[in-house]
């Protein structure tokens, strides 16, 4: 179980990277999380039913300026509730699933170029204990799967060890 300020558990900005927004990350309320979803009222109800405790997010640009990384953590009342939120995360049409070696329960997707953004995206979701995590890596296609896999491994280690 995780306690304290959830921002402590966020994947840190690499030493050669640069934070976008607050270097410490931002706290997220249930309303802020629900706003990420097109069905925000349903998302808010689900968060309340799963005993949402709080969330945190951090964004940064990699040192080589090739990628933007967004990390989001959501803290739930129990591990089963975090698992339920993760299980409800479904891919959209056109997303291609791929594996995170050594982590069969995590889900990862290669998301095609979004012409309106001019970027492609990789996305991974999973949970550790009572915390759900989401990591998105944006960049020019093709986005290297190793970039996302490395960040997933580091985020899991931080959630598992607290450091």
C-alpha positions in Angstrom: 0.0 0.0 0.0 1.2 3.5 -0.8 0.8 6.5 1.5 1.8 10.1 1.5 2.2 12.5 -1.4 1.8 10.4 -4.5 4.0 12.8 -6.5 6.9 11.2 -4.6 6.3 8.0 -6.5 6.3 9.6 -10.0 9.0 8.6 -12.4 11.6 11.3 -12.0 12.7 13.6 -14.9 16.0 12.2 -16.2 19.1 14.3 -15.5 19.4 15.3 -19.1 15.6 15.9 -19.5 13.5 19.0 -18.9 10.3 19.2 -16.9 7.2 20.5 -18.6 5.2 22.3 -15.9 6.0 21.7 -12.3 9.2 19.7 -11.8 7.6 18.1 -8.7 4.6 17.1 -10.7 1.0 18.0 -10.1 -1.6 16.6 -7.8 -4.8 15.3 -9.5 -8.3 15.4 -8.1 -11.0 13.0 -9.2 -12.6 15.8 -11.3 -9.3 16.4 -13.0 -8.8 12.7 -13.8 -12.4 12.4 -15.0 -11.9 15.4 -17.4 -9.4 13.2 -19.4 -12.3 11.0 -20.5 -15.0 11.8 -23.0 -17.6 10.2 -20.7 -16.3 12.3 -17.7 -19.4 11.9 -15.6 -19.2 8.1 -15.8 -15.5 8.2 -15.1 -16.1 10.3 -12.0 -18.7 7.9 -10.7 -16.2 5.0 -11.3 -13.5 6.8 -9.5 -15.8 7.4 -6.5 -16.9 3.7 -6.5 -13.3 2.6 -6.5 -12.4 4.8 -3.5 -10.1 7.1 -5.5 -7.7 8.7 -3.0 -5.8 11.1 -5.3 -3.5 11.3 -8.3 -0.4 12.8 -9.6 1.1 13.6 -13.0 4.4 14.8 -14.4 5.5 15.6 -18.0 9.0 16.1 -19.4 10.9 16.2 -22.6 13.8 13.8 -23.1 17.3 15.2 -23.3 17.6 14.5 -27.0 14.3 16.4 -27.5 12.9 13.4 -29.5 10.1 12.5 -27.0 7.6 14.0 -24.6 6.7 11.7 -21.7 3.6 12.0 -19.6 3.3 9.9 -16.4 0.1 9.7 -14.4 -0.5 7.8 -11.1 -4.0 7.1 -9.6 -4.2 6.0 -6.0 -7.2 3.7 -5.1 -8.6 2.3 -1.9 -7.2 -1.2 -2.5 -5.1 -3.2 -5.0 -8.3 -4.8 -6.3 -9.7 -1.4 -7.0 -6.6 -0.3 -8.9 -6.7 -3.6 -10.8 -10.4 -2.9 -11.7 -9.5 0.5 -13.1 -6.6 -1.0 -15.1 -8.9 -3.7 -16.4 -11.4 -1.1 -17.6 -8.7 0.6 -19.8 -9.5 -0.6 -23.3 -7.6 0.2 -26.5 -9.2 2.2 -29.3 -9.5 1.1 -32.9 -6.2 1.1 -34.6 -4.0 0.7 -31.5 -1.5 -2.2 -31.8 -0.8 -4.0 -28.6 2.8 -5.1 -27.7 4.3 -6.7 -24.6 6.5 -5.3 -21.8 9.1 -8.1 -21.4 9.0 -9.5 -17.8 5.7 -7.8 -17.0 2.8 -9.8 -18.5 0.1 -7.9 -16.6 0.9 -4.5 -18.0 -0.7 -3.4 -21.3 1.2 -1.4 -24.0 0.0 0.1 -27.2 1.5 1.6 -30.3 -0.9 4.4 -31.4 -0.7 5.6 -35.0 0.2 9.1 -36.1 -2.4 11.7 -35.1 -2.4 14.1 -38.0 -3.8 16.9 -35.8 -0.9 16.6 -33.4 1.8 15.5 -35.9 3.0 12.9 -33.4 2.6 9.2 -32.8 2.2 7.8 -29.3 3.1 4.8 -27.2 1.0 4.1 -24.1 1.4 1.7 -21.2 -0.9 1.1 -18.3 -0.7 -1.2 -15.2 -0.8 -1.2 -11.5 1.3 -1.9 -8.5 -0.6 -2.5 -5.2 -3.2 0.3 -4.9 -1.7 2.6 -7.6 -2.6 2.5 -11.3 0.0 4.0 -13.6 -0.2 5.3 -17.2 2.8 6.3 -19.2 2.5 8.0 -22.6 5.5 8.7 -24.9 4.9 11.1 -27.8 7.2 11.6 -30.8 7.8 11.4 -34.5 6.9 8.0 -35.9 8.1 5.4 -35.4 8.3 5.9 -31.6 10.9 3.4 -30.3 9.2 0.8 -28.1 12.4 0.6 -25.9 11.8 4.2 -24.8 8.4 3.2 -23.3 9.6 -0.2 -22.0 12.4 1.5 -20.1 10.1 4.0 -18.4 7.6 1.3 -17.5 10.3 -0.7 -15.8 11.6 2.3 -13.9 8.1 3.4 -12.8 7.3 -0.1 -11.5 10.6 -0.2 -9.6 9.8 3.2 -8.0 6.3 2.0 -7.0 7.7 -1.2 -5.7 10.6 0.3 -3.7 9.7 3.9 -3.2 13.0 5.0 -4.7 
